Amino acid sequence: MGVFGALAKKVGTVKLFDGNIEMASLEELLDDIKTFAPDLLVVSTGFPSIEEDMRVAKAIKNFRPETKILAFGVYFTLLDKKSIENYPFLDFAINGEPDETFNELIQLMSQGHNDFSSIKGLYYSDDAGIHENEPRPLIEDIEKVPHPDRTLFKNDKYRLPHNNKTFTLINSARGCPFPCIYCIVSPYYGSKVRKHSLQYIIDEVKECHNIYGIEEFLFWEEVFALDKQFVSDFCDELKKNNLNIKWAATTRVDTLDEATLRKMKDSGCYLLGLGIESGCQEILDNAKKKQTIEGIREAVALCKKVKLQTMGHFIFGLPGETKETAEKTIDFMVDLGIDFMQAYCAVPYPKTELGELAFKEGWVTETRWSKYDFGGDCIINNGSLTAQEVTAFREKAFRRFYFRPTFIVKKFFTNISIRQIFQITKFVDWIKSGG
């Protein structure tokens, strides 16, 4: 939303409300709408929050019909035109990468135009019904995307759960070239990695650090260490510019080597998220993860060698999952040597290979899109396990990992409590779901 704010400020006055960190009743929100009287209201939403977000959007539309309402997020990309058909009170929705579509829309609106048929990637409603415009190609040069306008945020409200320090997310790249069957990145951002320049990222870090006093960062892309030379140069630039920050990132296990990890650690990286997914090679192969059990062990061992903390991410309920493979994965995560873990249930998102398979085989148990929640209960009977059994294994994984005597004793000698650990896992759920 910060990028949208930066774009919208060029044509008018902007106000941002983030329901993740700000509390307001519907009545208070409507009072604010009445005072601010927006021409356009933008709703950033996703599958887990879609019902509640649209309930609020509908209430705003009923309260102030002259305000146009635009919604965007992966929900509207993965469901195509029926996404807006589900919510006919919406005036607009964006299909695909949103930045240029939004910019063209506000430019036309600011000029008083009401013909939106030329805007690629836009769904819109008028008296004639719902219109689906031509799809928009991905942005070739993402350097054109402005930095988020952080003057719109209550920056001091964004705090990490384990140390209460202010933090921010910086998007360093878009897209992922790997074919994992469960991932929604490719349908939304494409399979080609489009990287921001080193200067673009460093400039944003400087702004956050020097102006807003932010010292903790999450660099957000799917495979941070894919380009090792870029990572090396990035670490050098942090030190060259005396940016004494603490930071975390997420990557694949097969992108790591000791030299890269040492540079990351030396420049302030303290936590690396690893997409592990399963402790069974068969499940990894079924998911087209293209990594090995041995490769996972080697990556974690390297991180331990350079004293870089790790958070392993696991998915239960992928094709081929059985009671035996789920138990094996839990044993694997406990013995692996990672510092933290987060576990999810596989979700059959539309436009993913897993989604196509699950619908074809009749595995899907839910009709409500809000139940398509990567951090929620399972909604797939995969032929070997019921959805309830998959959910139970996810819960068992948390108990086995976080309530081991060795884990509790280890954390007793740190500043992180068990309560904070579970705050961290909820925080990661929020990050993974896009907020």
Secondary structure, 3 states (H helix, E strand, C coil): CHHHHHHHCCCCCCCCCCCCCCCCCHHHHHHHHHHHCCCEEEEECCCCCHHHHHHHHHHHHHHCCCCEEEEECHHHHHCCCHHHHCCCCCCEEECCCCHHHHHHHHHHHHCCCCCCCCCCCEEEEECCEEEECCCCCCCCCHHHCCCCCHHHCCHHHCECCCCCCEEEEEECEECCCCCCCCCCHHHHHCCCCEECCHHHHHHHHHHHHHHHCCCEEEEECCCCCCCHHHHHHHHHHHHHCCCCCEEEEEECHHHCCHHHHHHHHHCCEEEEEEEEECCCHHHHHHCCCCCCHHHHHHHHHHHHHCCCEEEEEEEECCCCCCHHHHHHHHHHHHHHCCCEEEEEECCCCCCCHHHHHHHHHCCECCCCHHHCCCCCCCCECCCCCCHHHHHHHHHHHHHHHHCCHHHHHHHHCCCCCHHHHHHHHHHHHHHHCCC
